[in-house]
Amino acid sequence: MDFPPLPAGTRIGHVHLKVADVERALAFYCGALGFTLTQRYGPDAAFVSAGGYHHHIGLNSWGNKGGRPPAPQAPGAYHTAILYPARADLGRALKRLLAHGVALEGAADHGVSEALYLRDPDGNGVELYWDKPEAEWPRTADGSLAMVTRRLDLNDLLAAA
């Protein structure tokens, strides 16, 4: 049976992460990244958002309080990607990370986007990025995307902030 593809407006609404310490996770997601706490569920769960949405990220320590991150080779999510509306916003996010002493694992210009890569206190991968205008996306002769991974000039990104 053939089914049509998902509608263009379909999107990921939120991600829910298992963490070892909700307070530590809130310090990272609200402090270092700038999300707003929207709701607590007792001491072991919290929801955070950007711009007043009910929640973009859920954090819980149900059954894993004080636990250790899984081994790097273990299956699971590679990273959660947080899309910023403009390059200047990503530059401000980088300034905030630096002010909070958060180390980057990488930074790249992918042709279609510019991205910063880091880990939260529980070892979860986090990508912060903005999409370039679609008219600037690199394409092959047949019109397919031709994404790349090039060095991202962090000083230029900071200047954009």
C-alpha angles and dihedrals in degrees: 000000000000119000125189119248119263115283116268092246093061113116142162105270100194146335124228116209131198109226134179095224122023094197091053090047091050090051088056101040096039100029106035098027100031102235118152122237107240102173143359126211100200118293095315106057140039140171124219131188147174123234099006099298112147091249141332096178130031118199123195140167095193105149094348105069108147091006127147126245115261119261114276090247094053118110117255141097115334094207145325111244120213114199118213119203097231142014091249089058091053089049090053089049089054090051089051092050091051091048089053093047094243112160121224119227091198148335127210146176105221096183091244094050146003117236144189119203126205144140130248119229090272094054095257112149116243127191120194112193149149127214119236116228109285091239088065096051112119114247138186122236090270092052097255119139115269102196117185139188112230133160112278115222101230094188090056090048090051089050089054089061 
